[in-house]
Each structure stands twice: as C-alpha cells, then as structure tokens.
Amino acid sequence: MRPTPTQRASTSRRRTSTTTGTPTTDRARRVAGLLVLTTLALAACGGGPDPSGQAGPAATSTTATATTDPATTSTTAAAAAAAWPTRTRHGPGRRQPPDGPSAKLAAVRTASHQGYDRVVFEFEGAKVPAYRIGYVREIPLGETDDQFLTLRGDAFLQLTVQGTASDDYRPGTQTMPDKLTPALPQVRQLGLAEDFEGVVRVGIGLDHRAGFRVLELRDPVRVVVDVAA
C-alpha cells in the first residue's frame, strides 16, 4: 500500500501592520498641504501671528499736513495794509473834554509788522476815551499858533485824546516822553504836543503818507494805530 502523504504544516505567518491608529489618506494629505500654504501666505502678508504668539505689527498710515507758505502770508498782509484808507477817524465818547481827565495814558509802545508799523497807546481806565486821528500839515505846540512840533519824517499824523492825561501832575510821572524815536521803517518819531486840561495830543512822524487803521482794544484799554509801510 502507498503511504498516505503527510500534510506539511504551513510555516508562514500572517504579516501584521506595526503602525497604530488610522492610516493617513490622500484627502488628509491634501488638506494638510492647504493649511500649510495658507499659513505661509498669511505670514508673508504680515497678517498672521509670529512664532512667539504675538500679534503682527499694525499697519501704519501717513496723514498729510497742510502748510502755509510764509511768503504768501506776508504778501497777503502787505496787500491788506496797502488798501487801508487815509481819512480821519474818530473814537467813542464825548468830543469835548470833561472838567478833568478820567483816564491816564499809561504807556506808549511801537513795533514793526509785515506790511505795517504799529503804535499802541495804553490807558488806565474802564473804557476807550474819545479820540481823533488824522493827517495834518503841522502840529502846534500847546495852545500856541506860532510854535510847532518838529518830528522826523515827511508826513504827520496827529492823535488827540480827550478826557485823559499823560501824568499825575507830579514830577517824574509822565508816561509819554517829549520825543520817542523808534527804529521802524514807517514810524520815524513820536512827540508830545499837548497835555493840558484833559487833552493829550501826540504827533506821529512818518516816512511817507500811507493808509492806516485804528483798533480799540480792552483788558487793558488801548488805542492801536497801524500805518501801512
């Protein structure tokens, strides 16, 4: 009898995977790639967080500031001064002086500005006194008819202020000197022509005849005369 062949036991073992968890699919790989590209794009634009977790620098904006050309401003001021009239001006209050001065001429100041020279008459009092200012040929001294105030310049303004005085009727208290000579292009010299019974007259010698304006200011009380240069 032929012997029955013996069945050979299989020595091969089923190969098992050594990887744990769910295997990565192609779709997962594509999603991960898109996330990486998005992160890189945001980083390049500066909109994403930096590696330290801090927010990226904020975008800055530049605002243009309008500037004014000083030459244009000076030209405008000079043109405005050139248009001032030359007519006589009157201030507020009574035209005739009272029995005595109600205000005192406290100070006289001068200054040069673009296009004009300025003379400031400051008063101690509650309101602007009555005044008159205009061009004259000659400026009499006091009440005389044959003596005149001599000033530098080729044109003369006379300011007459009523109800005021330039001193306290005591020696050394006069606030307006007999002559005041500022180093200005237009206003050459000022002089006190009269200070009597509540009337003060001041002459202003100018380099040439030109338009002027008068400003009435308060706190303190002032009469400002601007003469075009």
Backbone torsions as a table, in degrees:
resi	resn	phi	psi	omega
1	MET	NA	139.1	179.5
2	ARG	-76.8	130.2	-178.7
3	PRO	-66.2	145.0	179.8
4	THR	-76.7	124.3	-178.6
5	PRO	-61.3	138.9	-178.8
6	THR	-86.0	130.2	-180.0
7	GLN	-71.0	125.2	-177.6
8	ARG	-79.8	127.5	179.7
9	ALA	-68.9	136.1	179.9
10	SER	-71.2	124.9	-179.1
11	THR	-95.7	-3.6	-180.0
12	SER	-85.8	144.2	179.2
13	ARG	-111.6	145.8	178.2
14	ARG	-66.8	126.9	-178.7
15	ARG	-77.5	124.4	-178.7
16	THR	-106.0	152.1	180.0
17	SER	-75.9	135.7	177.7
18	THR	-91.5	1.3	-178.2
19	THR	-95.0	130.6	-179.2
20	THR	-96.2	160.8	177.4
21	GLY	81.9	-174.3	-176.9
22	THR	-84.5	131.1	-179.2
23	PRO	-65.6	149.7	-179.3
24	THR	-76.5	129.5	-179.6
25	THR	-93.8	169.0	177.9
26	ASP	-63.6	-37.1	-179.7
27	ARG	-63.7	-41.1	179.2
28	ALA	-63.6	-37.6	179.2
29	ARG	-64.5	-39.5	-179.6
30	ARG	-66.7	-40.5	178.4
31	VAL	-62.8	-43.0	179.9
32	ALA	-63.0	-39.0	178.3
33	GLY	-63.6	-41.6	177.9
34	LEU	-63.1	-39.8	178.3
35	LEU	-62.3	-40.5	179.6
36	VAL	-65.0	-43.8	179.4
37	LEU	-63.8	-40.0	179.4
38	THR	-63.1	-43.3	179.7
39	THR	-62.4	-42.1	179.2
40	LEU	-65.1	-38.6	179.3
41	ALA	-64.9	-42.6	178.8
42	LEU	-64.4	-39.3	179.5
43	ALA	-64.8	-38.6	179.3
44	ALA	-66.2	-31.6	179.7
45	CYS	-83.8	-7.6	-179.8
46	GLY	78.7	10.2	-176.4
47	GLY	-95.1	-12.2	-177.6
48	GLY	-97.6	171.1	179.7
49	PRO	-72.1	151.8	177.0
50	ASP	-84.3	172.9	-176.0
51	PRO	-58.7	-26.5	-178.6
52	SER	-80.4	-4.3	179.8
53	GLY	91.6	-1.6	179.5
54	GLN	-82.1	149.1	177.7
55	ALA	-68.2	146.7	-179.8
56	GLY	-67.6	163.0	-179.1
57	PRO	-63.2	139.2	-179.7
58	ALA	-73.3	149.9	178.6
59	ALA	-69.6	137.3	-179.1
60	THR	-104.8	149.8	179.1
61	SER	-123.9	147.2	-178.9
62	THR	-108.9	126.0	179.2
63	THR	-105.2	125.9	179.8
64	ALA	-77.4	132.9	179.6
65	THR	-105.4	127.1	-179.7
66	ALA	-74.0	135.8	178.6
67	THR	-119.8	151.9	179.7
68	THR	-106.3	128.5	179.3
69	ASP	-70.4	120.4	179.7
70	PRO	-56.9	-34.3	-179.6
71	ALA	-64.3	-37.5	178.6
72	THR	-66.2	-42.5	178.6
73	THR	-62.0	-42.6	179.8
74	SER	-64.3	-41.2	-179.8
75	THR	-64.9	-39.6	178.9
76	THR	-64.6	-43.5	179.5
77	ALA	-63.6	-41.8	-179.9
78	ALA	-66.0	-39.5	179.1
79	ALA	-65.2	-39.3	178.7
80	ALA	-65.2	-41.7	179.9
81	ALA	-65.4	-35.9	-179.5
82	ALA	-66.0	-20.3	-178.6
83	ALA	-90.6	-1.1	180.0
84	TRP	-67.5	143.3	-179.9
85	PRO	-78.0	168.8	179.7
86	THR	-109.3	6.3	-175.5
87	ARG	-71.8	160.9	178.8
88	THR	-69.9	143.4	179.3
89	ARG	-119.3	150.3	177.2
90	HIS	-122.8	144.0	177.9
91	GLY	-99.3	-177.1	-176.3
92	PRO	-76.7	178.0	173.7
93	GLY	87.3	-172.5	-177.8
94	ARG	-72.9	146.1	179.2
95	ARG	-84.1	-19.5	179.4
96	GLN	-106.2	141.9	-178.7
97	PRO	-68.9	146.1	176.2
98	PRO	-75.9	-172.1	-179.5
99	ASP	-61.8	-32.9	179.6
100	GLY	-150.3	166.3	-178.7
101	PRO	-66.9	137.3	176.5
102	SER	-104.0	-5.9	178.4
103	ALA	-142.8	158.4	-179.7
104	LYS	-120.8	136.0	173.7
105	LEU	-72.3	105.9	-171.2
106	ALA	-86.6	-32.5	-176.7
107	ALA	-162.0	152.9	174.3
108	VAL	-129.3	125.5	-178.0
109	ARG	-130.6	152.4	178.0
110	THR	-131.8	154.1	178.2
111	ALA	-161.3	153.9	178.1
112	SER	-107.1	134.5	178.1
113	HIS	-125.8	169.9	179.9
114	GLN	-66.0	110.0	176.8
115	GLY	96.6	-10.2	-178.9
116	TYR	-161.8	161.3	172.4
117	ASP	-109.2	148.5	-174.6
118	ARG	-122.4	138.7	172.1
119	VAL	-123.3	126.5	-177.4
120	VAL	-113.4	125.0	174.0
121	PHE	-109.4	112.9	-178.3
122	GLU	-102.2	136.7	-176.0
123	PHE	-122.3	148.1	170.7
124	GLU	-93.9	108.2	-177.3
125	GLY	173.2	173.2	-175.6
126	ALA	-88.0	-19.7	-177.1
127	LYS	-147.8	164.4	-179.9
128	VAL	-69.5	126.8	-180.0
129	PRO	-74.4	165.4	176.6
130	ALA	-67.7	140.2	-179.8
131	TYR	-149.0	164.5	174.9
132	ARG	-144.6	131.4	179.9
133	ILE	-138.7	135.0	-179.7
134	GLY	-171.1	171.4	179.9
135	TYR	-76.9	140.1	177.3
136	VAL	-136.5	159.4	176.9
137	ARG	-79.3	-41.7	-178.8
138	GLU	-139.4	156.9	-179.1
139	ILE	-120.1	105.5	-179.4
140	PRO	-65.3	147.9	175.0
141	LEU	-90.2	119.1	179.4
142	GLY	61.1	-134.5	-178.8
143	GLU	-100.5	11.2	-176.9
144	THR	-80.1	161.2	178.0
145	ASP	-111.5	-7.2	-175.2
146	ASP	-123.1	5.1	177.2
147	GLN	-123.6	135.6	-173.8
148	PHE	-131.3	152.5	178.7
149	LEU	-75.2	127.3	179.4
150	THR	-97.4	121.8	-178.4
151	LEU	-131.9	155.1	173.6
152	ARG	-73.0	147.1	177.4
153	GLY	120.3	170.3	-178.8
154	ASP	-112.3	-0.6	176.6
155	ALA	-144.3	151.2	-172.2
156	PHE	-135.7	130.7	170.5
157	LEU	-104.4	141.2	175.9
158	GLN	-119.6	124.8	176.4
159	LEU	-106.1	121.4	176.0
160	THR	-113.6	120.1	-179.0
161	VAL	-113.4	128.6	-178.8
162	GLN	-105.4	144.9	179.4
163	GLY	78.0	32.0	-179.2
164	THR	-146.9	176.4	178.5
165	ALA	-151.5	159.1	179.5
166	SER	-102.0	4.0	178.2
167	ASP	-152.9	178.7	178.2
168	ASP	-103.0	23.0	-177.5
169	TYR	59.2	30.1	175.8
170	ARG	-131.7	145.1	-179.8
171	PRO	-58.3	137.8	176.9
172	GLY	84.5	4.5	-178.2
173	THR	-105.9	3.9	-178.2
174	GLN	-72.2	126.8	-177.9
175	THR	-93.8	-20.1	177.8
176	MET	-106.2	114.4	180.0
177	PRO	-69.7	163.4	177.7
178	ASP	-60.6	-37.1	177.3
179	LYS	-139.2	139.1	176.7
180	LEU	-133.8	120.9	-173.4
181	THR	-118.8	91.2	177.9
182	PRO	-81.8	152.1	179.3
183	ALA	-90.8	70.3	-177.6
184	LEU	-116.9	153.7	-178.9
185	PRO	-65.0	-38.1	-175.5
186	GLN	-103.3	-53.1	179.7
187	VAL	-79.0	110.5	-174.7
188	ARG	-91.8	-40.3	-175.7
189	GLN	-162.5	148.3	174.1
190	LEU	-121.1	149.7	179.1
191	GLY	-147.5	146.3	177.7
192	LEU	-86.7	116.4	-177.8
193	ALA	-95.9	-30.2	-177.2
194	GLU	-159.0	142.4	171.9
195	ASP	-150.0	89.6	-172.2
196	PHE	-154.4	128.5	175.7
197	GLU	51.4	48.2	174.8
198	GLY	80.1	12.0	178.1
199	VAL	-121.3	128.4	175.9
200	VAL	-120.5	127.0	176.4
201	ARG	-119.6	130.7	-179.0
202	VAL	-126.4	132.8	175.4
203	GLY	-98.2	142.7	179.0
204	ILE	-123.6	112.0	177.6
205	GLY	-85.7	128.2	-175.3
206	LEU	-115.2	154.5	176.0
207	ASP	-64.9	-37.1	177.6
208	HIS	-159.1	161.2	178.9
209	ARG	-70.3	133.4	-178.0
210	ALA	-156.0	166.5	177.8
211	GLY	-68.3	156.5	179.4
212	PHE	-146.6	163.5	174.2
213	ARG	-132.7	158.8	179.9
214	VAL	-126.4	131.0	178.5
215	LEU	-116.6	137.8	175.7
216	GLU	-109.1	116.2	-175.2
217	LEU	-120.3	159.7	-179.1
218	ARG	-131.9	165.1	-179.7
219	ASP	57.0	64.7	-1.0
220	PRO	-84.6	171.9	-179.8
221	VAL	-71.4	128.5	-179.3
222	ARG	-144.1	148.2	167.5
223	VAL	-115.7	117.8	-174.8
224	VAL	-109.0	129.0	178.1
225	VAL	-114.9	116.4	176.3
226	ASP	-108.1	126.0	-178.6
227	VAL	-115.9	126.7	179.3
228	ALA	-60.1	137.4	-178.0
229	ALA	-85.5	NA	NA
